[in-house]
Amino acid sequence: MKTFLIIGFVVFAIVIFVSCNTKTKKSNLEHSEVLFSDSLGNTLSKKDLLNVTGKVNYEIIGIQNIDSKARMLHQEARKLGQVGKYDMSIVKLREAIKIQPDWAYLTYDLAYTYLLKGDFDNALLFYKKTDELEPNGFFTAKTAIYSLEGEKIGKFPKGLYISYLQIEWSDNLTEKIEIAKTITEQIPDFAPAWKELANLLDDETEKLNAIEQGLLRKPDAETKGILTINKAIILNNRGNKGEAKNLLGNLIFSPDVTLGNLELAKFVLKTINEQ
């Protein structure tokens, strides 16, 4: 009996060892599977996408040690802005920026507060400063610059960006769609509105048409990325998995991809591959 148990244990141990080794080798092979490659030698494997979530915490980007007083002033400024006290909010934000000039969140919120106040020149100025601090993208700074610069040179009518933001601010789906459709009809060269319309429509063919229209309008990098990702999703839904993966891979290695779109594209590519 003892001999059987010992032999049994030894055999069992060997089986486990072999099984674990086999699983490890299989796992390594799976992780090394190439999902995308291009003519420049760029490649993406399963391993590269293991921990992607599709999300970016912009609040902590660019700086690890945020001064406590700057953080407090920022919080106070946001509360003031939420109740329409824009001038007081601006004072707080400017004071915080003096303490922590390299924290893009402060400059971004300053730009947004000027925008809400109707001071589009200062809004554009500080969105550009945000972009200088975080050239890989920070929230919607690149779209704001694209829009406000277009307004400044007369490509777009004054106040268009504020009108466009009504889509985000509205809680009514019908109203959101109506605003997006109105902008695309009246100012068809404004790519961000096509992006929003594509997100809001139910019909896949209509979505794809809106995406293609937006891509034709020379969109900013942030808008272009979202349009491309949504196009890849639709192509995958229609069975064009290879084309979808190529779109996402090319976006991931694009020199102008934003940080947010980079993470989202990786997450969508990972999801498509797992289907």
matplotlib code that plots the C-alpha trace (Angstrom):
import matplotlib.pyplot as plt

x = [0.0, 2.8, 4.7, 1.5, 1.0, 4.6, 4.6, 1.2, 2.5, 5.6, 3.5, 1.0, 3.8, 5.3, 1.9, 1.4, 4.9, 4.4, 0.9, 2.1, 5.0, 2.7, 0.3, 3.2, 4.5, 1.0, 0.4, 3.7, 2.9, -0.5, 0.9, 3.6, 0.9, 1.3, -2.0, -0.7, 2.5, 3.3, 5.9, 7.9, 8.5, 6.0, 4.3, 1.7, 1.3, -1.3, 1.3, 1.4, -2.3, -2.6, -3.2, -4.9, -8.2, -9.0, -9.0, -6.7, -6.6, -5.8, -5.8, -2.4, -0.8, 2.5, 3.2, 3.4, 3.9, 1.1, 1.4, -1.4, -2.3, -2.4, -4.8, -7.0, -7.1, -8.1, -10.9, -12.2, -12.0, -14.0, -16.7, -16.9, -17.1, -19.9, -22.1, -21.2, -18.6, -16.1, -14.1, -13.5, -12.7, -10.1, -8.4, -8.1, -6.8, -4.2, -3.0, -2.7, -0.8, 1.8, 2.4, 2.2, 2.8, 3.5, 0.2, -1.9, -5.2, -5.1, -4.4, -7.0, -9.7, -8.6, -9.1, -12.5, -13.6, -12.6, -14.7, -17.7, -17.3, -17.3, -13.7, -12.7, -9.3, -8.1, -9.8, -7.7, -4.6, -4.8, -5.9, -2.7, -0.7, -2.4, -1.3, 2.2, 2.3, 0.8, 1.4, 0.0, -3.4, -5.2, -9.0, -10.5, -7.8, -6.9, -10.6, -11.0, -7.9, -9.2, -12.6, -11.5, -8.7, -11.3, -13.5, -10.7, -9.7, -13.3, -13.5, -16.2, -18.8, -18.1, -19.6, -19.6, -17.6, -19.9, -22.9, -21.2, -20.6, -24.4, -24.5, -22.4, -24.3, -27.8, -29.4, -32.0, -31.0, -33.4, -32.0, -28.4, -29.1, -30.9, -28.0, -25.4, -27.5, -28.0, -24.3, -23.4, -26.0, -25.0, -21.3, -20.4, -16.6, -16.8, -15.6, -16.3, -20.1, -19.9, -18.1, -20.9, -23.6, -22.0, -22.0, -25.7, -27.2, -28.6, -28.4, -25.0, -25.0, -25.8, -23.1, -20.5, -21.6, -21.2, -17.8, -16.6, -17.9, -16.0, -12.7, -13.0, -13.1, -9.5, -10.3, -8.1, -6.1, -8.5, -11.5, -9.8, -8.8, -12.3, -13.7, -11.2, -11.8, -15.6, -15.1, -13.0, -15.8, -18.3, -16.0, -15.5, -19.2, -19.6, -17.1, -14.1, -11.9, -8.6, -9.4, -10.6, -7.3, -5.3, -7.1, -6.5, -2.9, -2.1, -3.7, -1.8, 1.5, 0.5, 2.8, -0.1, -2.2, -3.4, -2.9, -6.6, -7.0, -3.9, -5.3, -8.8, -7.5, -5.4, -8.5, -10.7, -8.0, -7.7, -11.5, -11.8, -9.1, -10.8, -14.1]
y = [0.0, 2.4, 1.5, 2.2, 5.5, 6.6, 5.5, 7.1, 10.4, 10.3, 9.6, 12.3, 14.8, 14.1, 14.5, 17.8, 19.0, 17.9, 19.4, 22.8, 22.8, 22.1, 24.9, 27.3, 26.6, 26.9, 30.1, 31.6, 30.6, 32.3, 35.4, 35.7, 35.4, 38.4, 40.2, 43.0, 43.8, 46.4, 47.1, 49.2, 46.3, 47.4, 44.4, 43.8, 40.5, 39.3, 40.0, 43.7, 43.9, 41.9, 44.7, 47.3, 48.7, 51.4, 54.0, 56.9, 58.8, 62.3, 63.8, 62.3, 62.5, 64.3, 64.8, 62.5, 65.0, 67.6, 70.4, 70.1, 73.8, 73.7, 70.7, 72.5, 75.6, 73.5, 71.9, 75.3, 76.6, 73.7, 74.3, 78.0, 77.2, 74.7, 77.5, 80.0, 82.1, 82.0, 85.1, 83.8, 80.3, 81.8, 83.6, 80.3, 78.5, 81.1, 81.0, 77.2, 77.4, 79.6, 76.9, 73.9, 75.2, 71.7, 70.1, 70.2, 69.7, 73.3, 74.8, 72.7, 73.7, 77.4, 77.1, 75.5, 78.2, 80.9, 79.1, 79.0, 82.7, 83.4, 84.5, 82.3, 84.0, 83.1, 79.7, 78.9, 80.3, 78.0, 74.9, 75.4, 75.7, 72.4, 70.8, 72.0, 70.5, 67.2, 66.9, 63.3, 64.6, 65.7, 65.2, 67.1, 69.8, 68.9, 69.1, 72.4, 73.8, 72.5, 74.1, 77.5, 78.0, 77.3, 79.9, 82.4, 82.1, 82.2, 78.5, 77.9, 80.4, 82.0, 80.0, 76.7, 74.9, 75.9, 74.8, 71.5, 71.0, 71.2, 67.6, 66.5, 68.6, 67.5, 64.6, 64.1, 61.6, 63.2, 66.6, 65.3, 63.8, 67.0, 69.2, 66.9, 66.7, 70.4, 71.1, 68.5, 69.9, 73.6, 73.2, 69.9, 70.5, 70.3, 66.8, 66.4, 66.7, 63.7, 61.8, 62.6, 61.8, 58.4, 57.6, 58.5, 56.8, 53.3, 52.2, 50.7, 51.9, 55.4, 55.2, 54.2, 57.0, 59.5, 58.1, 58.3, 61.9, 62.8, 61.2, 63.2, 66.5, 66.6, 66.0, 66.8, 63.8, 63.0, 63.0, 61.1, 58.4, 57.9, 57.8, 55.2, 53.0, 53.1, 52.2, 49.2, 48.1, 48.2, 46.4, 43.7, 43.4, 42.9, 40.1, 42.1, 41.2, 41.5, 45.0, 46.0, 44.8, 46.6, 49.9, 49.6, 48.5, 51.4, 53.8, 52.5, 53.1, 56.4, 59.3, 61.5, 59.1, 60.6, 58.8, 58.2, 56.7, 54.6, 52.9, 52.6, 51.2, 48.6, 47.6, 47.2, 45.2, 42.9, 42.5, 41.7, 39.1, 37.4, 37.1]
z = [0.0, 0.9, -2.3, -4.4, -2.7, -3.3, -6.9, -7.3, -5.9, -8.1, -11.2, -10.2, -9.7, -13.1, -14.8, -13.1, -14.1, -17.7, -17.8, -16.4, -18.8, -21.7, -20.5, -20.1, -23.6, -25.0, -23.1, -24.3, -27.9, -27.6, -26.1, -28.9, -31.6, -33.9, -34.4, -36.7, -38.6, -41.3, -43.9, -41.4, -39.1, -36.5, -34.8, -32.1, -30.3, -27.8, -25.1, -26.0, -25.3, -22.2, -19.7, -21.9, -20.6, -23.2, -20.5, -19.7, -16.4, -17.7, -14.2, -13.3, -16.7, -16.9, -13.2, -10.2, -7.3, -7.4, -4.9, -2.3, -2.6, -6.4, -6.1, -3.5, -5.7, -8.7, -6.8, -5.6, -9.2, -10.5, -7.9, -8.8, -12.5, -12.0, -10.6, -13.3, -11.3, -14.2, -13.2, -9.7, -11.1, -13.5, -10.6, -8.7, -11.8, -12.6, -9.0, -9.1, -12.4, -10.8, -8.3, -10.7, -14.2, -15.6, -14.6, -17.8, -16.1, -14.7, -18.1, -19.7, -17.2, -17.6, -21.4, -20.8, -18.3, -20.8, -23.4, -21.1, -20.5, -24.2, -24.4, -27.4, -27.9, -24.4, -24.7, -27.8, -26.2, -23.2, -25.2, -27.2, -24.0, -22.9, -26.1, -25.6, -22.2, -23.4, -27.2, -27.2, -26.4, -23.2, -23.1, -26.1, -26.4, -30.0, -31.1, -29.3, -31.1, -34.5, -33.9, -32.4, -34.9, -37.7, -36.1, -35.9, -39.6, -40.8, -41.8, -39.2, -37.8, -34.5, -31.6, -33.5, -30.9, -28.1, -30.2, -30.9, -27.2, -26.7, -28.0, -25.0, -22.5, -23.6, -21.8, -24.6, -27.3, -29.9, -29.2, -29.5, -32.9, -34.1, -33.1, -34.8, -37.9, -38.1, -37.8, -40.4, -42.8, -42.3, -41.8, -43.4, -43.2, -39.4, -38.8, -35.0, -35.7, -38.1, -35.3, -32.9, -35.4, -36.1, -32.4, -32.0, -35.0, -34.8, -38.4, -39.2, -42.8, -41.7, -39.0, -41.6, -44.0, -41.2, -40.3, -44.0, -44.2, -41.1, -42.4, -45.6, -43.7, -42.6, -38.9, -35.9, -34.6, -31.8, -34.0, -36.7, -34.3, -32.9, -36.5, -37.4, -34.4, -35.0, -38.6, -37.5, -35.2, -38.0, -40.4, -37.8, -37.3, -41.0, -41.1, -42.3, -39.3, -41.2, -42.5, -39.1, -37.4, -40.1, -39.5, -35.7, -36.1, -38.5, -36.1, -33.1, -34.9, -36.5, -35.5, -34.6, -32.6, -29.3, -26.0, -25.5, -29.0, -28.6, -25.6, -27.0, -30.3, -28.5, -26.4, -29.4, -31.3, -28.2, -28.1, -31.8, -31.5, -28.6, -30.5]

ax = plt.figure().add_subplot(projection="3d")
ax.plot(x, y, z, "-o")
ax.set_aspect("equal")
plt.show()
